[in-house]
Amino acid sequence: MRVEKGKVRAPEIGRVWLNSTPLSFRQLRGRAVLVDFWDYTCVNCIRTLPYVQSWHERYRNEGLTVIGVHTPEFTFAQYESNVERGIREFALTYPIVIDSNREIWKAFANRYWPTKYLLDKDGYLRYGHFGEGSYRETERVIQELLREINPDADLPILMDPLREEDHAGAVCYRPSGELYLGNRRGRIGNEGGFKEDQIADYDVGPPLPSTSRQSKTDRTLCD
């Protein structure tokens, strides 16, 4: 999603920061900024982190500042110690701001994990992407914004996909349906059913059918 130049200025952010002293968009004028809304418990966010870290390493000396905005989905993800553990686990070295009260989330009118916004050297929003994917497109916009800063910048070629399934035309298999736990959210699998408010023995029952074999009709091309 591209945004017309000079139309939308990003709101200011920042109270508690990790990996950095407090930053502001005003002090970052003159640099391109990647703002990544994420949560260390979100599998879709986790899958994008290697790309975000790589962009930080590739372009920080070329005029890009990466800022991770950690907005938690769950209560336990609000604790800074848990976020710090996630940062260590995923080896993230770029600045990360804690957004446990969703102040930054609301200021950006954001709705999704993960979401990436790119700001130009004047602090205006120029690009947004929701969810996984579009890594080459996002990096291409990063380079465009860096060349607005320095038209003669010697930038590297776009990164190759970091995972086999991220290549264009990769074959993906049809996903299984969502699984819900708890007797109030779905059917009980055992033959005896659910015995409410009483002690009961539950049998495992026969083995569940395997879904490992997929027919050719179950395959679709990845985006």
C-alpha positions as protocol buffer text, in pm:
chain_id: "A"
residue {
  index: 1
  type: MET
  ca { x: 0 y: 0 z: 0 }
}
residue {
  index: 2
  type: ARG
  ca { x: 166 y: 319 z: -118 }
}
residue {
  index: 3
  type: VAL
  ca { x: 75 y: 659 z: 26 }
}
residue {
  index: 4
  type: GLU
  ca { x: 104 y: 985 z: -167 }
}
residue {
  index: 5
  type: LYS
  ca { x: 410 y: 1185 z: -72 }
}
residue {
  index: 6
  type: GLY
  ca { x: 360 y: 1466 z: 178 }
}
residue {
  index: 7
  type: LYS
  ca { x: 4 y: 1374 z: 279 }
}
residue {
  index: 8
  type: VAL
  ca { x: 24 y: 1179 z: 609 }
}
residue {
  index: 9
  type: ARG
  ca { x: 275 y: 1261 z: 881 }
}
residue {
  index: 10
  type: ALA
  ca { x: 353 y: 994 z: 1140 }
}
residue {
  index: 11
  type: PRO
  ca { x: 259 y: 1059 z: 1506 }
}
residue {
  index: 12
  type: GLU
  ca { x: 529 y: 1085 z: 1769 }
}
residue {
  index: 13
  type: ILE
  ca { x: 605 y: 775 z: 1974 }
}
residue {
  index: 14
  type: GLY
  ca { x: 804 y: 646 z: 2264 }
}
residue {
  index: 15
  type: ARG
  ca { x: 822 y: 595 z: 2638 }
}
residue {
  index: 16
  type: VAL
  ca { x: 1002 y: 272 z: 2723 }
}
residue {
  index: 17
  type: TRP
  ca { x: 1272 y: 166 z: 2477 }
}
residue {
  index: 18
  type: LEU
  ca { x: 1487 y: -143 z: 2445 }
}
residue {
  index: 19
  type: ASN
  ca { x: 1811 y: -166 z: 2244 }
}
residue {
  index: 20
  type: SER
  ca { x: 1817 y: 214 z: 2225 }
}
residue {
  index: 21
  type: THR
  ca { x: 1783 y: 544 z: 2403 }
}
residue {
  index: 22
  type: PRO
  ca { x: 1439 y: 704 z: 2342 }
}
residue {
  index: 23
  type: LEU
  ca { x: 1384 y: 814 z: 1983 }
}
residue {
  index: 24
  type: SER
  ca { x: 1138 y: 1046 z: 1812 }
}
residue {
  index: 25
  type: PHE
  ca { x: 1040 y: 1086 z: 1451 }
}
residue {
  index: 26
  type: ARG
  ca { x: 1134 y: 1453 z: 1471 }
}
residue {
  index: 27
  type: GLN
  ca { x: 1494 y: 1372 z: 1561 }
}
residue {
  index: 28
  type: LEU
  ca { x: 1499 y: 1111 z: 1282 }
}
residue {
  index: 29
  type: ARG
  ca { x: 1417 y: 1366 z: 1009 }
}
residue {
  index: 30
  type: GLY
  ca { x: 1662 y: 1315 z: 728 }
}
residue {
  index: 31
  type: ARG
  ca { x: 1646 y: 937 z: 761 }
}
residue {
  index: 32
  type: ALA
  ca { x: 1400 y: 680 z: 628 }
}
residue {
  index: 33
  type: VAL
  ca { x: 1220 y: 492 z: 905 }
}
residue {
  index: 34
  type: LEU
  ca { x: 1070 y: 144 z: 907 }
}
residue {
  index: 35
  type: VAL
  ca { x: 807 y: 101 z: 1181 }
}
residue {
  index: 36
  type: ASP
  ca { x: 724 y: -264 z: 1249 }
}
residue {
  index: 37
  type: PHE
  ca { x: 426 y: -349 z: 1473 }
}
residue {
  index: 38
  type: TRP
  ca { x: 487 y: -693 z: 1619 }
}
residue {
  index: 39
  type: ASP
  ca { x: 435 y: -925 z: 1917 }
}
residue {
  index: 40
  type: TYR
  ca { x: 691 y: -1185 z: 2026 }
}
residue {
  index: 41
  type: THR
  ca { x: 411 y: -1445 z: 2063 }
}
residue {
  index: 42
  type: CYS
  ca { x: 266 y: -1390 z: 1713 }
}
residue {
  index: 43
  type: VAL
  ca { x: 381 y: -1659 z: 1468 }
}
residue {
  index: 44
  type: ASN
  ca { x: 317 y: -1434 z: 1167 }
}
residue {
  index: 45
  type: CYS
  ca { x: 531 y: -1162 z: 1326 }
}
residue {
  index: 46
  type: ILE
  ca { x: 805 y: -1411 z: 1410 }
}
residue {
  index: 47
  type: ARG
  ca { x: 828 y: -1521 z: 1047 }
}
residue {
  index: 48
  type: THR
  ca { x: 893 y: -1163 z: 932 }
}
residue {
  index: 49
  type: LEU
  ca { x: 1161 y: -1083 z: 1193 }
}
residue {
  index: 50
  type: PRO
  ca { x: 1459 y: -1224 z: 998 }
}
residue {
  index: 51
  type: TYR
  ca { x: 1377 y: -986 z: 715 }
}
residue {
  index: 52
  type: VAL
  ca { x: 1338 y: -687 z: 948 }
}
residue {
  index: 53
  type: GLN
  ca { x: 1671 y: -765 z: 1117 }
}
residue {
  index: 54
  type: SER
  ca { x: 1841 y: -809 z: 780 }
}
residue {
  index: 55
  type: TRP
  ca { x: 1711 y: -472 z: 656 }
}
residue {
  index: 56
  type: HIS
  ca { x: 1842 y: -311 z: 973 }
}
residue {
  index: 57
  type: GLU
  ca { x: 2186 y: -460 z: 914 }
}
residue {
  index: 58
  type: ARG
  ca { x: 2190 y: -380 z: 540 }
}
residue {
  index: 59
  type: TYR
  ca { x: 2068 y: -22 z: 548 }
}
residue {
  index: 60
  type: ARG
  ca { x: 2134 y: 136 z: 888 }
}
residue {
  index: 61
  type: ASN
  ca { x: 2453 y: 297 z: 753 }
}
residue {
  index: 62
  type: GLU
  ca { x: 2269 y: 409 z: 439 }
}
residue {
  index: 63
  type: GLY
  ca { x: 2007 y: 618 z: 619 }
}
residue {
  index: 64
  type: LEU
  ca { x: 1744 y: 369 z: 746 }
}
residue {
  index: 65
  type: THR
  ca { x: 1628 y: 345 z: 1107 }
}
residue {
  index: 66
  type: VAL
  ca { x: 1423 y: 39 z: 1201 }
}
residue {
  index: 67
  type: ILE
  ca { x: 1187 y: 71 z: 1498 }
}
residue {
  index: 68
  type: GLY
  ca { x: 1001 y: -228 z: 1632 }
}
residue {
  index: 69
  type: VAL
  ca { x: 677 y: -137 z: 1812 }
}
residue {
  index: 70
  type: HIS
  ca { x: 590 y: -421 z: 2049 }
}
residue {
  index: 71
  type: THR
  ca { x: 214 y: -415 z: 2098 }
}
residue {
  index: 72
  type: PRO
  ca { x: 102 y: -725 z: 2294 }
}
residue {
  index: 73
  type: GLU
  ca { x: -187 y: -949 z: 2199 }
}
residue {
  index: 74
  type: PHE
  ca { x: -201 y: -1113 z: 2545 }
}
residue {
  index: 75
  type: THR
  ca { x: -162 y: -991 z: 2902 }
}
residue {
  index: 76
  type: PHE
  ca { x: 159 y: -1184 z: 2972 }
}
residue {
  index: 77
  type: ALA
  ca { x: 320 y: -1021 z: 2666 }
}
residue {
  index: 78
  type: GLN
  ca { x: 285 y: -681 z: 2835 }
}
residue {
  index: 79
  type: TYR
  ca { x: 573 y: -752 z: 3075 }
}
residue {
  index: 80
  type: GLU
  ca { x: 903 y: -599 z: 2968 }
}
residue {
  index: 81
  type: SER
  ca { x: 1101 y: -897 z: 3095 }
}
residue {
  index: 82
  type: ASN
  ca { x: 909 y: -1127 z: 2860 }
}
residue {
  index: 83
  type: VAL
  ca { x: 963 y: -891 z: 2568 }
}
residue {
  index: 84
  type: GLU
  ca { x: 1335 y: -871 z: 2649 }
}
residue {
  index: 85
  type: ARG
  ca { x: 1354 y: -1251 z: 2646 }
}
residue {
  index: 86
  type: GLY
  ca { x: 1184 y: -1256 z: 2305 }
}
residue {
  index: 87
  type: ILE
  ca { x: 1429 y: -996 z: 2173 }
}
residue {
  index: 88
  type: ARG
  ca { x: 1723 y: -1211 z: 2287 }
}
residue {
  index: 89
  type: GLU
  ca { x: 1568 y: -1528 z: 2144 }
}
residue {
  index: 90
  type: PHE
  ca { x: 1520 y: -1372 z: 1800 }
}
residue {
  index: 91
  type: ALA
  ca { x: 1855 y: -1185 z: 1814 }
}
residue {
  index: 92
  type: LEU
  ca { x: 1702 y: -845 z: 1739 }
}
residue {
  index: 93
  type: THR
  ca { x: 1943 y: -553 z: 1763 }
}
residue {
  index: 94
  type: TYR
  ca { x: 1737 y: -260 z: 1631 }
}
residue {
  index: 95
  type: PRO
  ca { x: 1547 y: -14 z: 1860 }
}
residue {
  index: 96
  type: ILE
  ca { x: 1221 y: -146 z: 2006 }
}
residue {
  index: 97
  type: VAL
  ca { x: 960 y: 60 z: 2188 }
}
residue {
  index: 98
  type: ILE
  ca { x: 713 y: -93 z: 2435 }
}
residue {
  index: 99
  type: ASP
  ca { x: 349 y: -20 z: 2350 }
}
residue {
  index: 100
  type: SER
  ca { x: 166 y: -221 z: 2617 }
}
residue {
  index: 101
  type: ASN
  ca { x: -117 y: 35 z: 2642 }
}
residue {
  index: 102
  type: ARG
  ca { x: -159 y: 45 z: 2262 }
}
residue {
  index: 103
  type: GLU
  ca { x: -100 y: 418 z: 2249 }
}
residue {
  index: 104
  type: ILE
  ca { x: 118 y: 394 z: 1940 }
}
residue {
  index: 105
  type: TRP
  ca { x: -111 y: 131 z: 1786 }
}
residue {
  index: 106
  type: LYS
  ca { x: -405 y: 372 z: 1820 }
}
residue {
  index: 107
  type: ALA
  ca { x: -205 y: 671 z: 1701 }
}
residue {
  index: 108
  type: PHE
  ca { x: -130 y: 485 z: 1377 }
}
residue {
  index: 109
  type: ALA
  ca { x: -488 y: 351 z: 1361 }
}
residue {
  index: 110
  type: ASN
  ca { x: -325 y: 11 z: 1320 }
}
residue {
  index: 111
  type: ARG
  ca { x: -529 y: -311 z: 1316 }
}
residue {
  index: 112
  type: TYR
  ca { x: -297 y: -600 z: 1234 }
}
residue {
  index: 113
  type: TRP
  ca { x: 3 y: -800 z: 1349 }
}
residue {
  index: 114
  type: PRO
  ca { x: 246 y: -767 z: 1184 }
}
residue {
  index: 115
  type: THR
  ca { x: 228 y: -434 z: 1003 }
}
residue {
  index: 116
  type: LYS
  ca { x: 516 y: -242 z: 848 }
}
residue {
  index: 117
  type: TYR
  ca { x: 508 y: 131 z: 772 }
}
residue {
  index: 118
  type: LEU
  ca { x: 778 y: 322 z: 587 }
}
residue {
  index: 119
  type: LEU
  ca { x: 835 y: 692 z: 652 }
}
residue {
  index: 120
  type: ASP
  ca { x: 1040 y: 921 z: 430 }
}
residue {
  index: 121
  type: LYS
  ca { x: 1315 y: 1165 z: 532 }
}
residue {
  index: 122
  type: ASP
  ca { x: 1053 y: 1432 z: 608 }
}
residue {
  index: 123
  type: GLY
  ca { x: 856 y: 1207 z: 843 }
}
residue {
  index: 124
  type: TYR
  ca { x: 568 y: 1134 z: 606 }
}
residue {
  index: 125
  type: LEU
  ca { x: 408 y: 793 z: 566 }
}
residue {
  index: 126
  type: ARG
  ca { x: 489 y: 649 z: 223 }
}
residue {
  index: 127
  type: TYR
  ca { x: 413 y: 277 z: 240 }
}
residue {
  index: 128
  type: GLY
  ca { x: 237 y: 17 z: 451 }
}
residue {
  index: 129
  type: HIS
  ca { x: 210 y: -361 z: 439 }
}
residue {
  index: 130
  type: PHE
  ca { x: -11 y: -584 z: 654 }
}
residue {
  index: 131
  type: GLY
  ca { x: 82 y: -944 z: 735 }
}
residue {
  index: 132
  type: GLU
  ca { x: 361 y: -1159 z: 597 }
}
residue {
  index: 133
  type: GLY
  ca { x: 509 y: -1146 z: 250 }
}
residue {
  index: 134
  type: SER
  ca { x: 588 y: -869 z: -2 }
}
residue {
  index: 135
  type: TYR
  ca { x: 947 y: -868 z: 124 }
}
residue {
  index: 136
  type: ARG
  ca { x: 1100 y: -764 z: -209 }
}
residue {
  index: 137
  type: GLU
  ca { x: 838 y: -494 z: -258 }
}
residue {
  index: 138
  type: THR
  ca { x: 904 y: -357 z: 90 }
}
residue {
  index: 139
  type: GLU
  ca { x: 1280 y: -359 z: 38 }
}
residue {
  index: 140
  type: ARG
  ca { x: 1235 y: -191 z: -299 }
}
residue {
  index: 141
  type: VAL
  ca { x: 1048 y: 96 z: -129 }
}
residue {
  index: 142
  type: ILE
  ca { x: 1321 y: 115 z: 136 }
}
residue {
  index: 143
  type: GLN
  ca { x: 1573 y: 168 z: -142 }
}
residue {
  index: 144
  type: GLU
  ca { x: 1354 y: 428 z: -311 }
}
residue {
  index: 145
  type: LEU
  ca { x: 1335 y: 630 z: 12 }
}
residue {
  index: 146
  type: LEU
  ca { x: 1710 y: 598 z: 68 }
}
residue {
  index: 147
  type: ARG
  ca { x: 1778 y: 729 z: -284 }
}
residue {
  index: 148
  type: GLU
  ca { x: 1561 y: 1030 z: -204 }
}
residue {
  index: 149
  type: ILE
  ca { x: 1812 y: 1099 z: 71 }
}
residue {
  index: 150
  type: ASN
  ca { x: 2117 y: 1024 z: -143 }
}
residue {
  index: 151
  type: PRO
  ca { x: 2058 y: 974 z: -517 }
}
residue {
  index: 152
  type: ASP
  ca { x: 2412 y: 837 z: -551 }
}
residue {
  index: 153
  type: ALA
  ca { x: 2374 y: 576 z: -275 }
}
residue {
  index: 154
  type: ASP
  ca { x: 2547 y: 247 z: -361 }
}
residue {
  index: 155
  type: LEU
  ca { x: 2276 y: 6 z: -245 }
}
residue {
  index: 156
  type: PRO
  ca { x: 2292 y: -375 z: -265 }
}
residue {
  index: 157
  type: ILE
  ca { x: 2071 y: -584 z: -492 }
}
residue {
  index: 158
  type: LEU
  ca { x: 1744 y: -692 z: -334 }
}
residue {
  index: 159
  type: MET
  ca { x: 1775 y: -982 z: -94 }
}
residue {
  index: 160
  type: ASP
  ca { x: 1696 y: -1335 z: -201 }
}
residue {
  index: 161
  type: PRO
  ca { x: 1411 y: -1496 z: -3 }
}
residue {
  index: 162
  type: LEU
  ca { x: 1535 y: -1627 z: 332 }
}
residue {
  index: 163
  type: ARG
  ca { x: 1307 y: -1933 z: 322 }
}
residue {
  index: 164
  type: GLU
  ca { x: 1229 y: -2172 z: 40 }
}
residue {
  index: 165
  type: GLU
  ca { x: 856 y: -2111 z: 78 }
}
residue {
  index: 166
  type: ASP
  ca { x: 906 y: -1736 z: 29 }
}
residue {
  index: 167
  type: HIS
  ca { x: 1019 y: -1779 z: -332 }
}
residue {
  index: 168
  type: ALA
  ca { x: 774 y: -1673 z: -601 }
}
residue {
  index: 169
  type: GLY
  ca { x: 577 y: -1971 z: -727 }
}
residue {
  index: 170
  type: ALA
  ca { x: 657 y: -2190 z: -428 }
}
residue {
  index: 171
  type: VAL
  ca { x: 400 y: -2466 z: -376 }
}
residue {
  index: 172
  type: CYS
  ca { x: 198 y: -2449 z: -55 }
}
residue {
  index: 173
  type: TYR
  ca { x: -40 y: -2712 z: 75 }
}
residue {
  index: 174
  type: ARG
  ca { x: -393 y: -2645 z: 182 }
}
residue {
  index: 175
  type: PRO
  ca { x: -388 y: -2559 z: 555 }
}
residue {
  index: 176
  type: SER
  ca { x: -580 y: -2756 z: 812 }
}
residue {
  index: 177
  type: GLY
  ca { x: -884 y: -2598 z: 972 }
}
residue {
  index: 178
  type: GLU
  ca { x: -857 y: -2398 z: 1292 }
}
residue {
  index: 179
  type: LEU
  ca { x: -847 y: -2599 z: 1612 }
}
residue {
  index: 180
  type: TYR
  ca { x: -1037 y: -2485 z: 1921 }
}
residue {
  index: 181
  type: LEU
  ca { x: -977 y: -2615 z: 2271 }
}
residue {
  index: 182
  type: GLY
  ca { x: -1242 y: -2644 z: 2540 }
}
residue {
  index: 183
  type: ASN
  ca { x: -1580 y: -2817 z: 2543 }
}
residue {
  index: 184
  type: ARG
  ca { x: -1768 y: -2492 z: 2480 }
}
residue {
  index: 185
  type: ARG
  ca { x: -1589 y: -2417 z: 2153 }
}
residue {
  index: 186
  type: GLY
  ca { x: -1621 y: -2739 z: 1960 }
}
residue {
  index: 187
  type: ARG
  ca { x: -1711 y: -3105 z: 1959 }
}
residue {
  index: 188
  type: ILE
  ca { x: -1556 y: -3355 z: 2196 }
}
residue {
  index: 189
  type: GLY
  ca { x: -1361 y: -3617 z: 2003 }
}
residue {
  index: 190
  type: ASN
  ca { x: -1409 y: -3917 z: 2230 }
}
residue {
  index: 191
  type: GLU
  ca { x: -1712 y: -4141 z: 2194 }
}
residue {
  index: 192
  type: GLY
  ca { x: -1832 y: -4087 z: 2549 }
}
residue {
  index: 193
  type: GLY
  ca { x: -1878 y: -3714 z: 2501 }
}
residue {
  index: 194
  type: PHE
  ca { x: -1836 y: -3450 z: 2770 }
}
residue {
  index: 195
  type: LYS
  ca { x: -1938 y: -3517 z: 3132 }
}
residue {
  index: 196
  type: GLU
  ca { x: -2006 y: -3180 z: 3285 }
}
residue {
  index: 197
  type: ASP
  ca { x: -1936 y: -3123 z: 3657 }
}
residue {
  index: 198
  type: GLN
  ca { x: -1843 y: -3484 z: 3727 }
}
residue {
  index: 199
  type: ILE
  ca { x: -1546 y: -3715 z: 3726 }
}
residue {
  index: 200
  type: ALA
  ca { x: -1521 y: -3927 z: 3411 }
}
residue {
  index: 201
  type: ASP
  ca { x: -1281 y: -4150 z: 3223 }
}
residue {
  index: 202
  type: TYR
  ca { x: -1206 y: -4047 z: 2867 }
}
residue {
  index: 203
  type: ASP
  ca { x: -1079 y: -4298 z: 2613 }
}
residue {
  index: 204
  type: VAL
  ca { x: -841 y: -4193 z: 2341 }
}
residue {
  index: 205
  type: GLY
  ca { x: -1033 y: -4392 z: 2083 }
}
residue {
  index: 206
  type: PRO
  ca { x: -906 y: -4506 z: 1743 }
}
residue {
  index: 207
  type: PRO
  ca { x: -613 y: -4326 z: 1574 }
}
residue {
  index: 208
  type: LEU
  ca { x: -705 y: -4011 z: 1389 }
}
residue {
  index: 209
  type: PRO
  ca { x: -675 y: -4028 z: 1010 }
}
residue {
  index: 210
  type: SER
  ca { x: -348 y: -3901 z: 870 }
}
residue {
  index: 211
  type: THR
  ca { x: -349 y: -3582 z: 662 }
}
residue {
  index: 212
  type: SER
  ca { x: 14 y: -3608 z: 553 }
}
residue {
  index: 213
  type: ARG
  ca { x: -71 y: -3729 z: 204 }
}
residue {
  index: 214
  type: GLN
  ca { x: -197 y: -3454 z: -19 }
}
residue {
  index: 215
  type: SER
  ca { x: -338 y: -3493 z: -366 }
}
residue {
  index: 216
  type: LYS
  ca { x: -229 y: -3265 z: -647 }
}
residue {
  index: 217
  type: THR
  ca { x: -565 y: -3093 z: -629 }
}
residue {
  index: 218
  type: ASP
  ca { x: -486 y: -2982 z: -273 }
}
residue {
  index: 219
  type: ARG
  ca { x: -187 y: -2778 z: -382 }
}
residue {
  index: 220
  type: THR
  ca { x: -196 y: -2408 z: -448 }
}
residue {
  index: 221
  type: LEU
  ca { x: 69 y: -2156 z: -546 }
}
residue {
  index: 222
  type: CYS
  ca { x: 197 y: -1924 z: -279 }
}
residue {
  index: 223
  type: ASP
  ca { x: 161 y: -1551 z: -331 }
}
